[in-house]
Amino acid sequence: FVRRTNTWKNRDKGVSVAAFVEPPAARRRLQAITQPGSRLIELPRSCQLTFDEASDARVLALIQQVPEELWGAKLALQLLTQRVAGPASHFAAYISLLPVGVAGVPMFFPREALEAIEYPPVVEQVKKRGRWLHRFSLDVLAQLPGSAADPFDGVTVDTNSLGWALAVVTSRAFRVAGPAAPAALLPLIDMANHSFQPNCEVVPVPGGVAMVAKQQIAAGEPLLLCYGKLSNDFLLMDYGFVVPDNEHDRVALRFDIEMVKVRGVAECSW
């Protein structure tokens, strides 16, 4: 992957990589030898897959039809335009290395496996996303081929394609510019795994973003980022894993005060 990013380094003279990637047999992981405060990876804005007011107006018109709560679907549409562009895309090397499926994400579970979770909050969220994907693909995307509003050059984008892009985005994207700004896919940086005790962080720098060491990192030690103070509901839904004894898990309990009062009166009468 680092070899492929040389195309960016030669073209933009802005990508800086101090970390290195494990052999292909290993899972997604970055390693480095560094000191606190060291910039491990720097990405100029031109190497961040995102969208803004300068993006293709046809893509922006589609993005405006996506509910704010589905922020990942907005970036997913931009990702699909880059994927359709093939070798002509500035991000072709990066996109070619994205996973075909996102293992563990419930959205890709067969019906039997989804029902086996027996956890309504996640199951209902999966169904809600699935309904939106189907409706948007049928009502909006299916009408695009052959029209002037089509940003996909006549390529049919169906529910499966949009679902793949949504899963890739929600499991890899960063919101370093804040929750009100569009998310971005950050090549190389998005290979770092999650920890609630991270040794790195992603911060804005002039002209782009950087992954910076928070502490001394020894040889062979993986580079870890905190994906957020997320409950296991969100981690499972978007990333396909859970953290044992997650301190950010919460359980909502609802009480009917009138029923409590009735119970109290009944107990007193005894």
N, C-alpha and C positions, 0 to 999 in steps of 0.2 A: 504494500500500500504506500509506504514512504517513497518507493521508487516511482510510483505513478504520480504522486503529488509533485514530483519534480517538474511536471508540465506547468503547474501553478507557479512554482518557484521561479521558473524561467520566464513565465509570461508576466507575472505581477511583481516579482522581486520583493514579495512581502511576507511570504509564509516562512516562519522560523520554527524548526523542529529540533528540540533538545532531547525529547524522549525517544525511545525506540520500541518497536512492536515485537512481540514474541513470535516464534515460528508459526506457520499456518496451522499446525496441528493443535495449537492451544486455542482456548476460547478467547473472546474479545477481552484484551487486557493490554495495558500499557505499563512499561517499566522504565525506571530511570535511576541515575545517581545524581543527587542534587542537594542544594542547600535551601533553607527557608528563604522565601522571597524570589527564588529563581523562576524565570519565565520558561516553562517547559515547551509550550506551543503557543505561537502567535498566529492568528488568522486575520488578514485584512478583510474588510467588509465584502470585497469582491469574491472572496472564497467562502462566504457564508450563504447557504441556500435559504433565502427568505424572499419577502416581497415588500414593496413600498409603492409610493405613488407613481414611480417611474416604471413600474412593471407593465406588462402587456395589459392594455385596457380590457381586453376580452376576459383575461384571467381575473382581473379585479372585479369585473361585473359578476362573475360566478361567486367569488369570495364574499361579496356583499350579500349573497343569498343564503349564506351559512350562519346559523345562530351563533351568538358570541360564546355560548357555553361549549360549542364544538370548535374551539380554537385550532385543534389539531387538523380538522378537516379543511380549514382555510389554507394552511401550509401544504396539506396533502395535494390540493389542486395544483399548486405551483410545482410541487415535486413531480406530478404526473406530466406537466408540460415539458419539463426538463428530460424526463424519461423518454417521452415520445420523440424528442429532438435527436436522440441517439448520439452518435459521435460528434454532432455539431454542438452539443451542449457543453458548456464550460465545466459542468459537473459530471461528465460521462464516466470518468474513471471512478469517481466516488459512487455513483449510482450502480455501476456494474458490480460493486462489492457489497451492496445492501442485501440483507437476507431475503430469501424468497418468501419465507414465512417467519413470524415472530413467535418462537416457541414459548408455550406457557400462557400466552394471552388468551383469555376466555373467549374473545370474539371469534377465534378459530376453532373452538371446541366443537365436536359433534354434539348433537342434541342430548344424547345419553350422558355424555361427560358433563355437560352444563347442568343437567338436572341432578347429577350426582353430587354437585357442590353443596346443594341443600343450604344455600345462603342467599335469601331473597334480595338483599341490596345489590349484590354483584350480578345475579341472574337478571334482575329487572333492568339494570343499566346496560347489560349486553343486549337484551331484547330492544331497548330503546334505541341504542346505536344502530342495531340491525335494521329496525324499521326506518330510521332516517336514511341510512345508506340506500336501502331499496327504493324509497320514495324519491330521493334526490336523483338517483341514477336513472330512474324511469321517467320522472317528470321533467327533469332539466337536462341531464347529460345526453340522454337518448335522442333529444331533439336537436343536438348541435351539428352532427355530421352534414356537410353540404351547405351550412349556413355561414353568414359573415361573422357570426358570433362565436365560431368554433376556434378555440386556441390549440386544439389537438391535431390539426392538420388532417382531419377526416378519420383519424383513428378512433374506434369505438372505445369509450371508457365505461365499463360496466360496474356492477356492484362489487365484484371480486377485485377489480383493479383499484377502485376507490377504497375498499376495505383494507387492501394491502398498504396503500399509501398512508391511510389514517393510522394503522398500527405501527408503521415505521416511524411516523412523526411523533406519535404520543410516547413511544418508547425511547426516542433518541433526541428529540428537540430540546432546545434551551430557550429560556425567556430572560436573557441577561439584560435586556432593555426595559424590563418591567412587565407586569401583567397587562398593561394597556397597549403595549407595542406588539407587533407580529413576532411570533416565535421564529427560531432559525435552526437549521441543521448545521452543525459545526464539525466538518470532517476531521478525523483523527481524535479530536477532543471527545467525540461521542463514543469512543472505544473504552473510556474509563468506566469501571464498574462503580456500584453504589456502596456507600457506607455512611452510617450516622456519625462516624468518627473519621471523617475524610482527611487525607493528607494533602489535598489540593483543592483549589477553588477556581472558578471561572470569573474573570473580572473584565470590565470594559477598559480598553486602553486607546490612546489616540489612533483613530483610523480602523479600529477593529476590536477584537477580544483576545484574551490570553488565558491560558491555564497556568496558574502560579502555585508553586509549592508552599504549603502552610507550615511545613516542618522539614527537618532533614530526612531524606529518603535514601535508603541504602540500596545497593545493587541487588536486584532480584525482587525488590519490594514493589507490588503493584501500585499504580497510581489510582487513587480512589476519590470520587466526588460524592457529595451529598445531593441526591436528586430532589431533596426537599423534606420538610418535616411531615412526611406523609404516613397515613394509616395504611394497614395492610390491604384495605379495600382498594385504595388508589394504586398501590404498588402492584397488586395482582391484576387489576383492570388494565393498567397502561404498560406495565413492564413484565408481567408474567412471573413474578416471584413474590414471596412474603418474607418478612423478617421475624424470626422467633422472638417472643417477648417484646414486641414493638411498643415502645413507650408512648407512641402517638396514636395508638388505637383508642377509640372511644365507643362506648355503648350508650345509646339514648334510651332512657326509661321514661315512660309516660304514666302519670298517675291522675286519676280522677279524684279531686279533693272531696267531692260529695260522697263518693263511695267510701273513702277513707273515714269520713265523719260517720257514715252509717255503720261501718264496721266497728268504730269506737263506741258508738251508742249501744250496739248489740252486745259487745263484750262487757260493758258496764252493767247492763241489765242482768247479766248472769251473776 
